[in-house]
Amino acid sequence: MAREAPSGRTSNFSAIASCYDTTRDMPEGCLLACYDRLIARTLFPPRGRILDAGCGTGQVSLPLAARGYEVCGIDISREMIELAQSKVGSGWSAEYAVGDVRDIAHDDASFDAVVVSKLFQHVEDWKRSCCELIRVVRPGSPIIQINERGVFGNSVRRYFSSRADELGFTHRYVGLNPHSSAELSAFMTRQGCTAVPVDMSDLRWELTVTYGEAIDRFQQRLFAEFWYLPADTYARLVAETAAWIESQPSGRDTVEKLEPYLAVEVFRTAV
């Protein structure tokens, strides 16, 4: 019997693919340190076939390909896939292809691990995505979610977000709320997975941003969290935020230093 086609919204980053890597920072050194720790705790295979689901430009899986893993990445955005594939080094075993995480075109138990980053918040039917990830990974293997925290925690974004909240637009993600892991953990547990606590918050880096850069990114509509606001509301918030910036002593030249870090969740599938 044919499976029901995926339904619901899923955010497509094609329109901002060309500037994605310059506005999303996840240093390779931190990622490799994270993987090393997971391997040491037998929470990640030291070799094997890895699925990067919702891979974007391949940030979280290209370091694995460079280390000799066989990597398969899928994303609904052809533009993001093309960028990921263009970064594959000579001799690496990595293939990035257009695909839907709600209906993965791979056989059951095809992978030794799955990595995702900022995925479930952008997929309305995130539960179906989770079930697909569990289906395609070998029993007892891990599903690893790696996110960066604090990259977007600048004052300009906080001001914009608070004004959106005040206007009643408090639920802005099409999928899961990325600021809480409780719902994801509960669902994965019901599917027979075991949540394994890990702490990677010491894997940090420094980042600086000016208020001018921050508001320019809003004007370019770089953040999916706000894509679903009505157009007139979005324009109003950009204008209000720009006026707030101009009211600051250094205006657009105000510099803010951030210290992002990795937030990692591990779900071991049932044997």
N, C-alpha and C positions, 0 to 999 in steps of 0.2 A: 504494500500500500504506500502511495506517495505521501511524503511528509507535507504537512501544512506549511505554506510559505511564511517566512518571517514577517512580522507586522510591527507597527509602532515606529516611533522616531529613533533615529540614530544620527548623531552629529557627524557631518562630513567636513573634513578639514582641507579639502581641495583648494578652496579660495585663498588660504593663507599658507599653503605648502612652501612657497618660496622663502618665507621668512620664519618658518616654524623653528628651525634649529637655532636661530639667533635670538629667539625670545623664550625658549625653553631650555633651561640649563641643567644638565645632569652629568657631571664630570665622569669621564671614563675611569679615572683612578678610584673614585668612590664606588662605582659599580663593581669593578674588579675586586675591591676589598670586600664588598658585600658578598659576592659569589664565593670568594675564598672562605669566608666565615661559614657560609651555608654548607659548602663542601666538607669543611672540617667537622661540622656537626651531623654529617650524613643527611642533610636536608636538601641537597642538590647533587646530581650525579657528576662525577669527575670527568665524564665524557658522555657522548650520546647525541640523540636527536631532540632538538628543542623547538617548540612552537612559540612564536612571539605573536600573540593574538591582539589585534588592534595595534599593529606594530608601528604605525606612523612612519617616521623616517628611519626607523631601526635603531634608535638610540640605545635601548636596553639590551638588544641582542647582538649587535655588531661586535662588541667586545668578546662575546662568546664565540662568534665565528672566527675572530682573529686568533682565538686560543685553540681552535681545532674542532669545535663542536659543529655538528650539522644543524643548520638553522633553517627553519621555514617560517616566514612571516606573512601574515594576511592583514589586509586593511581594505575598507570600502573605497578609499580614495586612490584612484589611479595615480594622481600627481604625487602623493606621499610615497606610494610604492616605487615609482620611478626614481625618486630621490634616494630611497633606501637602497635600491639595487645599484645605483650609481656609486655608492660608497663601499661596495663589496670589494675587498682586496684580492689581488692575484693569488690563486691557490686556495682561497677560502671556499668552504662548502656552505653557501647561503643562497637561498632563493626567496625572493619577496614577490607576492602575487596578490592581485585583487581578490578579496574574499570577504564573506560575511561571518562574523563570529557567532551569529545566531544559527548558522547552518554551514558548518565547517566541512569542506570537501576533502576530508581525510578519513581513513578507516578507523574503527575502534582500536584503542590501545596502540596508536601509531607513534607516540612520543614518550621520551624518558622524563620530560618535564615541560611545563608551560610557564612562560613569563608574560605578565601583563603590566601595563602602566597607564593609569588614568583612563581605564576602559569602562568600568561599570557605570560611572556617572554619566557617560555619553550614550548609553544604550537603554532605551525605554524598557525593552523586554530583557533585562539583565539576567533574570533567572534562567531563561532559555540559554543565554550565553554561558552561564556557569555550568549548566548540564552538558552543553556541548564540549566544554573544556574537560570536564570529568570523563566524558565518553572517549575522547581521543587520546588521553594520557594512559599509560600503562598502570594497572592496579598497584597501589602503594607508592606511586610517584607523586611529586609535589606540583602544586600550582602556586606560583610565587607572584605576589603583587608588590611592585616597587613603585613608590611615588616619591616625589620630592615635596617637602613641606617648607614654606617660607619664601619660595621664589617669588610669589605674587603678593607677599604680605606688606607691600609698601603703603604709605599713607594715602596716596592718590587712589589706589584700588579700594582701600578701606572706606574712604569718603564716598566713592561712587557706589559701593555695595550698601553702605548704610542708607544712602538716599533711596536706592532701589527698595530696600527693606521698608523704609518709611512710607513708600508709595504702595506697599502691599505686595511687592514682587519678591517674596521670601523663598519660594520654591522654584529655583531657576535651572536646575539640572533635569534633563529628560529622564535620567536614570537614578541611581543611588546618590544620596547625599555623601560627598567625599569626606566630609568632616566627622563622620562617625562610621565605625567599622562594625557596629553591633548587628545590623540587619544582614550584612553579607556573611558574617561569621555564623549567625544563627541558621541561615539558609544552607550554607555549605555543610554545617554539622548535620542538618536533617538529611542531606544527601549522602551521609556516611563518611564525610571527610573529618579529619582531626586538625583542629587549629593548633599550630605549634608557636608559642610566643617567642619572638625574637626582638632584639633591640639594636637598631643600627643608627640611633640618633646621634652618636658621636661622629658619624661620617658626615662631616660638615664642610662647607666651602664658603667663601666670601663673594659677595655680589654687590655692586653699586648701581644705582639707577637715579637719574634726575627726574624731577617732577615733569619736565618737558617730554622726556622719553616715555614716561608712564602714560600721559594723556594722549600722546601721539598713537600709542598702541590701542587705546580705546577708539580713537578716531579711525583707525584701520580695522576695527572690529576683530581683534585678534583672539578674543576670549569667548569660548563657546558658552560659558555660563550665562552670558548676557545676550546671546543671539536670539533668544525667543522673547525678548521684551518687544512690545509694540514699537514701531519705528519712531513715532513721535515721542514716546517716553525715552527711548535711547538717546535721541537728539537732545532732549531736554536735560538729561543727566550729564551728557558730555559738556553742554554749555555751562551748567551749574558747576561742574567740577573744574572746568577751565577757569571760571571766574574765581573759584575758591583758590586755585593755584596762584592767580595773579594777585590775590590779596595777601599772599605770604611775602615776608621780607625779601627773599631772593627769587620769588616767582618760579618761572620754569627752570631756573638754574639751581634750585634747591637740590642738594645731593643727599640721598639716603643710602645707608649701608645696611645690607641684609646678610643673614647667616643661615642659608637654607641647609636642610639635612635630609637624609633618606628615612622614609617610613616604609617598613617592609612587613608584609603579612604572608605567612606560610600555611597552606592547607595541604595536608597529606591525604591522598585519596585512599579509599578502602582497599584492602588486599583481596 
